[in-house]
Amino acid sequence: MQLILPPLRKRLLVRNKLNLSRGPKMKKRILFNAFHMNCVVHQSPGLWVRPEDQMARYTELETWVELARLLERGCFDALFLADVVGIYDVYRDSRDAALTQAAQAPLNDPALLIPAMAYATKHLGFAFTSSILQYHPYIFARLVSTLDHLTKGRIAWNIVTTYLESAARGLGLPGLLPHDERYDAADDYVELCYKLWEGSWQDDAVVKNRQLGIYADPRKVREIHHDGKYYRGHGCHMSEPSPQRTPVLYQAGGSPRGREFAARHAECVFVGGLNPARVGESVRATRELARRAGRDSNDIRFFLYAKVITADTETAVQRKYEEYLSSVNYDGAMALLCGWSGIDFSKFDPDKPLRYIETNAARTVMQAFIRSEEDRQWNLRELVRLIGANGGGKLLMGTPEQLADTFQDWINVGIDGFNLAYMVTPGSFIDFIDGVVPVLQKRGLMQREYQEGTLREKIFGAGGARLRAPHPATRYRPE
């Protein structure tokens, strides 16, 4: 079933700006990540059938190398790779829609793409998603250190706790832990990782003394000991210290427990929402939680999920919008929505107002769409339309100049950057790079060239390759 949305009215092209408070403009560099996934359909259900979309080639390494080179040409800060370890089978209690519409299924491992893309680029960062269920921390810490070495310090980790029950079944588990307890397990997981990355090898443990035939001084490599409720580990880290040691840390929890976890651990927080005022409130609340946890809240950057449609004229933008939406697939959108929320919406009346429902799945989407605008109530039909067009968050449309205004307005509510999803690949990124990037650069809002250094230094400034105190990871460093 194809989902055709109503024609776009001209006023919608600028609604992204008109909903925002017009206070004084803040002028600072905006951070940009490309948001992608190692699959056919990430968050554009149905659009893979369009001839200009190349993601049916997702299994070919050339696809990803070409994308990485394109993003570096466009001065993006990083490529952010999403991932899940289960299949979307909540809709109609079946995986059929996910498979027929390639809605994040089939899906390959994102981490294996990174070395080739890093070899083809010099500055672009790479953030990849890995669940605390996928690897034991001892193995995962080595994987990350290896990638950080191979990329010369351009690695970030998006910490997730998993929301699909199908993932638990595939891993042979009786089920997922309750939502908030999954974050307790994540606290335990990252603590063991911190001990391995930060506490096992001293800075001068690697001596590389050819005359004496000694590569590393064993007196300066210590075993770590961790006996947590969920994870245990005893031994030294298998990898020598990488440029960043601990990767740049991303987190995307939208629930109160998720925000608490982000405030304690994250350096970059991935947020979603339609209402700028409410997104701003969430950002300020997370910064306050970080301060209460003893962190410097300026050590956190906030990235908003957004899709972008742009062209030289409003008429051309409207034409693109309508063309894309003619390919959006209802079942594909429902597979994503039901999987994200953990609710089988096929059992709901599509025309009755929806209310917020607390589930054991991801709560970010329900927070963003159901609680984001209290002045209206969504029904299911509207929400599916929104998912089909927007994916998991905001759709920004307009000419390059209009979009530059919109980005700047979002910065005014406390956002530091954007995770840009796509309608089609690579076309959406080409349109943005060739159209919007020059406008942002001319206004001094986007970098024209990269700063040298690691990904952490590129985001937070020179001289900061490693995590700074008082981040909790720093307490495990040898004295």
C-alpha positions as CSV (number, residue, x, y, z in Angstrom):
1,M,0.0,0.0,0.0
2,Q,1.4,3.4,-1.0
3,L,0.8,6.3,1.3
4,I,0.0,9.6,-0.5
5,L,0.0,12.7,1.7
6,P,-1.9,15.9,1.0
7,P,-0.2,18.4,-1.3
8,L,2.2,20.7,0.5
9,R,1.0,24.3,0.9
10,K,3.4,27.0,0.4
11,R,3.2,28.1,4.0
12,L,4.6,24.8,5.2
13,L,7.9,25.6,3.6
14,V,8.6,28.3,6.2
15,R,6.6,26.9,9.1
16,N,9.9,25.5,10.6
17,K,10.9,29.1,11.2
18,L,7.5,30.6,12.2
19,N,7.1,28.3,15.1
20,L,10.3,29.5,16.7
21,S,10.9,32.4,19.0
22,R,12.6,35.3,17.2
23,G,15.1,36.3,19.8
24,P,18.7,37.5,19.1
25,K,20.6,35.3,16.8
26,M,23.4,33.2,18.3
27,K,26.3,32.9,16.0
28,K,28.4,29.8,16.6
29,R,29.6,26.9,14.5
30,I,26.8,24.4,13.9
31,L,27.8,20.7,14.0
32,F,26.5,18.3,11.4
33,N,26.4,14.5,11.2
34,A,24.9,12.5,8.4
35,F,22.5,9.9,9.9
36,H,22.5,6.6,8.2
37,M,22.3,2.8,8.6
38,N,23.9,-0.3,7.0
39,C,20.7,-1.3,5.3
40,V,18.3,-0.6,2.4
41,V,15.7,1.5,4.3
42,H,16.7,3.5,7.4
43,Q,13.9,6.1,7.9
44,S,12.4,6.6,4.5
45,P,10.0,3.7,4.1
46,G,9.2,3.0,0.5
47,L,11.7,5.4,-1.1
48,W,14.3,2.7,-1.9
49,V,12.3,2.0,-5.1
50,R,13.1,5.4,-6.6
51,P,15.8,5.1,-9.2
52,E,17.9,7.9,-7.7
53,D,18.1,6.0,-4.4
54,Q,21.3,3.8,-4.2
55,M,20.8,2.0,-1.0
56,A,19.9,-1.3,-2.7
57,R,23.7,-1.3,-3.1
58,Y,24.3,-1.2,0.7
59,T,26.3,-4.5,0.6
60,E,28.9,-2.9,-1.7
61,L,31.8,-1.2,0.0
62,E,32.1,1.3,-2.8
63,T,28.7,2.8,-1.7
64,W,30.0,3.7,1.7
65,V,33.4,4.9,0.5
66,E,31.7,7.2,-2.0
67,L,29.4,8.5,0.8
68,A,32.2,9.1,3.2
69,R,34.1,11.1,0.5
70,L,31.0,13.1,-0.3
71,L,30.4,14.0,3.4
72,E,34.0,15.1,3.8
73,R,33.8,17.3,0.8
74,G,30.8,18.8,2.5
75,C,32.7,19.4,5.7
76,F,30.4,17.2,7.8
77,D,31.7,16.5,11.3
78,A,30.8,12.8,11.2
79,L,28.8,9.9,9.8
80,F,26.5,8.6,12.5
81,L,25.6,4.9,11.9
82,A,22.5,3.6,13.6
83,D,21.9,-0.1,14.3
84,V,19.5,-2.5,15.9
85,V,20.1,-6.2,16.7
86,G,16.5,-7.4,16.2
87,I,13.9,-7.3,13.5
88,Y,10.7,-5.2,13.5
89,D,8.0,-7.7,14.1
90,V,5.5,-5.8,16.3
91,Y,3.2,-4.6,13.5
92,R,0.6,-7.3,13.0
93,D,2.8,-9.5,15.2
94,S,4.8,-10.3,12.1
95,R,8.1,-9.5,10.5
96,D,6.5,-9.6,7.0
97,A,6.2,-5.8,6.5
98,A,9.7,-5.1,7.6
99,L,11.1,-7.7,5.2
100,T,8.9,-6.8,2.2
101,Q,9.6,-3.1,2.6
102,A,13.3,-3.5,3.7
103,A,12.5,-1.5,6.9
104,Q,15.9,-1.9,8.6
105,A,15.9,-5.5,7.5
106,P,18.1,-7.0,6.1
107,L,20.7,-5.1,8.2
108,N,24.5,-5.5,8.3
109,D,27.0,-4.5,11.0
110,P,28.0,-0.8,10.9
111,A,31.4,-1.2,12.5
112,L,32.9,-3.2,9.7
113,L,32.3,-0.3,7.3
114,I,34.4,2.2,9.2
115,P,38.0,1.2,8.4
116,A,37.5,1.4,4.6
117,M,35.7,4.8,4.9
118,A,38.4,6.1,7.3
119,Y,41.1,5.0,4.8
120,A,39.4,7.0,2.1
121,T,39.1,10.2,4.2
122,K,41.2,12.2,6.5
123,H,38.9,14.1,8.9
124,L,35.4,12.7,8.9
125,G,34.4,11.2,12.2
126,F,32.5,7.9,12.5
127,A,29.9,7.3,15.2
128,F,28.5,3.8,15.4
129,T,25.8,2.3,17.5
130,S,26.4,-0.8,19.6
131,S,24.0,-2.2,22.2
132,I,25.2,-3.4,25.6
133,L,23.7,-6.8,24.6
134,Q,26.0,-7.3,21.5
135,Y,29.4,-7.8,23.1
136,H,30.9,-8.4,26.5
137,P,32.6,-5.2,27.5
138,Y,36.0,-6.9,27.5
139,I,35.6,-7.7,23.7
140,F,33.8,-4.5,22.9
141,A,36.6,-2.4,24.5
142,R,39.1,-4.0,22.1
143,L,36.9,-3.5,19.1
144,V,36.6,0.3,19.9
145,S,40.3,0.6,20.6
146,T,41.1,-1.1,17.3
147,L,38.8,1.3,15.4
148,D,40.2,4.3,17.2
149,H,43.7,3.3,16.2
150,L,42.8,2.6,12.5
151,T,41.0,6.0,12.2
152,K,43.6,8.0,14.1
153,G,41.1,8.9,16.8
154,R,37.9,9.6,14.8
155,I,35.6,7.1,16.6
156,A,32.4,7.7,18.6
157,W,30.1,5.2,20.3
158,N,26.4,5.6,20.5
159,I,25.4,3.7,23.6
160,V,22.1,1.9,23.4
161,T,20.3,-0.6,25.6
162,T,18.1,-2.3,22.9
163,Y,14.3,-1.9,22.7
164,L,13.3,-4.8,20.4
165,E,12.1,-8.0,22.1
166,S,13.1,-9.8,18.9
167,A,16.7,-9.0,19.8
168,A,16.4,-10.7,23.1
169,R,15.0,-13.8,21.5
170,G,17.7,-13.9,18.9
171,L,20.3,-13.7,21.6
172,G,18.7,-16.5,23.5
173,L,17.6,-14.3,26.4
174,P,14.2,-14.8,28.1
175,G,13.3,-11.2,27.3
176,L,14.6,-7.6,27.7
177,L,15.1,-6.2,31.2
178,P,12.5,-3.6,32.2
179,H,13.1,-0.2,30.6
180,D,14.8,1.6,33.5
181,E,16.8,-1.4,34.6
182,R,18.4,-1.6,31.2
183,Y,20.0,1.7,32.0
184,D,21.3,0.3,35.3
185,A,22.9,-2.5,33.2
186,A,24.3,0.2,30.9
187,D,25.9,2.0,33.8
188,D,27.6,-1.3,34.8
189,Y,28.7,-1.9,31.1
190,V,30.3,1.5,30.6
191,E,32.0,1.4,34.0
192,L,33.8,-1.8,33.0
193,C,34.7,-0.2,29.6
194,Y,36.1,2.9,31.3
195,K,38.3,0.8,33.5
196,L,39.7,-1.0,30.4
197,W,40.2,2.1,28.3
198,E,41.4,4.5,30.9
199,G,42.8,2.4,33.7
200,S,44.7,-0.6,32.4
201,W,47.6,0.9,30.5
202,Q,49.6,3.8,31.7
203,D,50.5,6.5,29.2
204,D,54.1,5.5,29.0
205,A,53.5,1.7,29.1
206,V,54.5,1.3,25.4
207,V,58.2,1.9,25.1
208,K,59.1,0.3,21.7
209,N,62.7,-0.1,22.7
210,R,64.4,-2.0,19.8
211,Q,67.8,-2.1,21.5
212,L,66.4,-3.9,24.6
213,G,63.8,-5.8,22.6
214,I,61.0,-4.5,24.8
215,Y,57.7,-3.3,23.2
216,A,55.7,-2.7,26.4
217,D,56.6,-2.4,30.1
218,P,54.5,-5.0,31.9
219,R,54.9,-3.0,35.2
220,K,52.8,-0.3,33.6
221,V,50.0,-2.5,32.4
222,R,47.7,-3.4,35.2
223,E,44.7,-5.7,35.5
224,I,41.4,-4.2,36.2
225,H,38.8,-5.9,38.5
226,H,35.1,-5.4,38.1
227,D,32.3,-7.4,39.8
228,G,29.1,-5.6,38.8
229,K,25.5,-6.8,39.1
230,Y,25.3,-7.3,35.3
231,Y,28.9,-7.6,34.1
232,R,32.2,-9.0,35.4
233,G,35.7,-8.7,34.2
234,H,39.2,-9.4,35.5
235,G,42.3,-8.8,33.4
236,C,44.2,-6.2,31.4
237,H,42.9,-4.4,28.3
238,M,44.1,-6.3,25.2
239,S,44.8,-3.1,23.2
240,E,47.5,-0.5,23.8
241,P,46.1,3.1,24.3
242,S,44.5,4.5,21.3
243,P,44.5,8.3,20.4
244,Q,41.2,9.0,22.3
245,R,41.3,5.9,24.6
246,T,37.6,6.3,25.4
247,P,35.6,7.1,22.2
248,V,33.4,10.1,21.9
249,L,30.2,9.1,23.7
250,Y,26.8,9.5,22.2
251,Q,23.4,8.7,23.9
252,A,19.8,9.2,22.8
253,G,17.6,8.4,25.7
254,G,14.4,10.4,25.9
255,S,12.9,9.0,29.1
256,P,13.7,10.5,32.5
257,R,16.0,7.5,33.2
258,G,17.6,7.9,29.7
259,R,18.2,11.6,30.3
260,E,19.8,10.8,33.7
261,F,22.1,8.3,31.9
262,A,23.0,10.8,29.2
263,A,23.7,13.5,31.8
264,R,26.1,11.2,33.6
265,H,28.0,9.7,30.6
266,A,27.3,11.4,27.2
267,E,29.4,13.9,25.5
268,C,26.9,14.2,22.6
269,V,23.1,13.7,23.2
270,F,20.9,12.8,20.2
271,V,17.4,14.4,20.7
272,G,14.2,14.4,18.7
273,G,11.1,16.4,18.7
274,L,8.8,18.7,16.7
275,N,8.3,21.5,19.1
276,P,11.4,23.7,19.5
277,A,10.3,25.1,22.9
278,R,9.9,21.6,24.3
279,V,13.2,20.4,22.8
280,G,14.9,23.4,24.4
281,E,13.3,22.5,27.8
282,S,14.7,18.9,27.4
283,V,18.2,20.2,26.6
284,R,18.2,22.6,29.6
285,A,16.9,19.8,31.9
286,T,19.7,17.4,30.8
287,R,22.3,20.1,31.3
288,E,21.0,20.7,34.8
289,L,21.1,16.9,35.5
290,A,24.7,17.0,34.3
291,R,25.6,19.8,36.7
292,R,23.9,17.9,39.6
293,A,26.0,14.8,38.6
294,G,29.1,16.9,39.0
295,R,29.9,17.4,35.3
296,D,30.6,20.6,33.4
297,S,27.4,20.9,31.3
298,N,29.5,22.7,28.6
299,D,31.1,19.3,27.9
300,I,27.9,18.1,26.3
301,R,26.7,18.8,22.7
302,F,23.1,18.3,21.6
303,F,22.2,17.1,18.2
304,L,18.7,17.3,16.8
305,Y,17.3,14.6,14.4
306,A,16.1,16.2,11.2
307,K,15.4,15.4,7.6
308,V,16.0,18.1,5.0
309,I,14.4,18.7,1.6
310,T,15.9,21.7,-0.3
311,A,16.0,23.2,-3.8
312,D,16.6,26.6,-5.3
313,T,13.0,27.6,-5.2
314,E,10.0,26.9,-3.0
315,T,8.2,25.5,-6.0
316,A,11.0,23.0,-6.6
317,V,11.0,22.1,-2.9
318,Q,7.2,21.4,-3.1
319,R,7.7,19.3,-6.2
320,K,10.4,17.2,-4.5
321,Y,8.2,16.7,-1.4
322,E,5.3,15.5,-3.4
323,E,7.5,13.2,-5.5
324,Y,9.1,11.6,-2.4
325,L,5.7,11.2,-0.6
326,S,4.3,9.4,-3.6
327,S,6.7,6.6,-2.9
328,V,6.2,6.4,0.9
329,N,4.9,3.0,1.9
330,Y,2.2,2.6,4.7
331,D,3.3,-0.8,5.9
332,G,6.9,0.2,6.0
333,A,6.1,3.2,8.1
334,M,3.9,1.1,10.4
335,A,6.6,-1.5,10.8
336,L,9.0,1.3,12.0
337,L,6.5,3.0,14.2
338,C,5.3,-0.2,15.9
339,G,8.9,-1.4,16.4
340,W,10.1,1.8,17.9
341,S,7.1,2.1,20.3
342,G,6.6,-1.6,21.1
343,I,2.9,-1.1,20.3
344,D,1.0,-2.9,17.5
345,F,-1.0,0.0,16.2
346,S,-2.8,-2.2,13.7
347,K,-5.2,-2.9,16.5
348,F,-6.0,0.9,16.9
349,D,-8.8,2.9,15.3
350,P,-6.7,5.1,12.9
351,D,-9.0,8.1,13.4
352,K,-9.1,8.3,17.2
353,P,-6.7,10.6,19.1
354,L,-3.7,8.9,20.5
355,R,-2.4,9.2,24.1
356,Y,1.0,8.6,25.5
357,I,1.5,5.0,26.4
358,E,4.5,3.9,28.5
359,T,6.1,0.7,27.1
360,N,9.2,-1.3,27.6
361,A,10.5,-0.3,24.1
362,A,12.0,3.0,23.0
363,R,10.2,5.9,24.6
364,T,11.9,8.7,22.6
365,V,9.6,8.5,19.6
366,M,6.4,8.5,21.8
367,Q,7.9,11.4,23.8
368,A,8.7,13.3,20.6
369,F,5.4,12.8,18.7
370,I,2.7,12.4,21.3
371,R,4.0,14.7,24.1
372,S,5.7,17.3,21.9
373,E,2.7,19.5,21.1
374,E,0.0,19.6,23.8
375,D,-2.1,22.0,21.8
376,R,-3.2,19.1,19.5
377,Q,-3.8,15.4,19.6
378,W,-2.5,13.1,16.9
379,N,-4.5,10.2,15.5
380,L,-2.9,7.2,14.1
381,R,-3.5,8.1,10.5
382,E,-1.7,11.4,11.0
383,L,1.1,9.8,12.9
384,V,1.8,7.2,10.2
385,R,1.8,10.0,7.6
386,L,4.3,11.9,9.8
387,I,6.6,8.9,10.2
388,G,6.4,8.2,6.4
389,A,7.6,11.8,5.7
390,N,9.7,12.7,8.6
391,G,11.1,9.4,9.9
392,G,11.8,9.7,13.6
393,G,11.6,13.5,14.0
394,K,11.6,16.9,12.3
395,L,11.3,17.5,8.6
396,L,12.9,20.8,7.5
397,M,12.0,22.1,4.1
398,G,13.0,25.2,2.2
399,T,15.5,27.0,0.0
400,P,19.1,27.1,1.2
401,E,18.6,30.6,2.7
402,Q,15.4,29.5,4.5
403,L,17.0,26.4,5.9
404,A,20.1,28.4,7.1
405,D,17.6,30.6,9.0
406,T,15.9,27.6,10.4
407,F,19.1,25.9,11.6
408,Q,20.1,29.2,13.3
409,D,16.8,29.4,15.0
410,W,17.2,25.9,16.4
411,I,20.6,26.9,17.8
412,N,18.8,29.6,19.7
413,V,16.8,27.1,21.7
414,G,20.0,25.3,22.8
415,I,20.8,22.8,20.0
416,D,24.4,22.5,19.0
417,G,24.1,20.5,15.8
418,F,22.0,18.2,13.7
419,N,21.9,14.5,12.8
420,L,20.6,14.8,9.2
421,A,18.7,11.8,7.9
422,Y,17.8,11.5,4.2
423,M,14.9,11.0,1.8
424,V,17.2,9.4,-0.8
425,T,20.9,8.5,-0.8
426,P,23.1,10.1,-1.9
427,G,20.8,12.7,-3.4
428,S,19.6,14.3,-0.2
429,F,23.2,14.8,1.0
430,I,24.3,16.2,-2.4
431,D,21.4,18.7,-2.3
432,F,22.4,19.8,1.2
433,I,26.1,20.0,0.4
434,D,25.8,21.9,-2.9
435,G,22.9,24.1,-1.7
436,V,22.8,24.7,2.0
437,V,26.4,24.3,3.1
438,P,27.8,27.3,1.1
439,V,25.1,29.5,2.7
440,L,26.0,28.3,6.2
441,Q,29.7,28.8,5.5
442,K,29.1,32.3,4.2
443,R,27.3,33.1,7.4
444,G,30.1,31.7,9.5
445,L,27.8,28.9,10.9
446,M,29.6,25.9,9.4
447,Q,33.3,25.0,9.1
448,R,35.0,25.6,5.7
449,E,37.9,23.3,6.7
450,Y,38.6,20.8,9.4
451,Q,40.6,21.4,12.5
452,E,43.5,18.9,13.0
453,G,43.2,16.3,15.7
454,T,40.9,13.6,17.0
455,L,37.1,13.7,16.7
456,R,36.8,14.9,20.3
457,E,39.2,17.7,19.5
458,K,37.3,18.6,16.4
459,I,34.1,18.9,18.4
460,F,35.3,20.3,21.7
461,G,38.6,22.1,20.8
462,A,42.3,21.4,20.4
463,G,44.2,19.7,23.2
464,G,41.4,17.5,24.3
465,A,42.0,14.2,22.7
466,R,41.0,12.4,25.9
467,L,38.0,12.8,28.2
468,R,38.2,15.7,30.6
469,A,37.5,15.6,34.3
470,P,35.1,15.4,36.0
471,H,33.6,12.9,33.5
472,P,33.2,9.6,35.5
473,A,35.6,7.7,33.2
474,T,38.5,9.9,34.4
475,R,38.4,8.5,37.9
476,Y,39.8,5.2,36.7
477,R,43.1,6.6,35.4
478,P,46.2,5.5,37.2
479,E,47.5,8.1,39.6
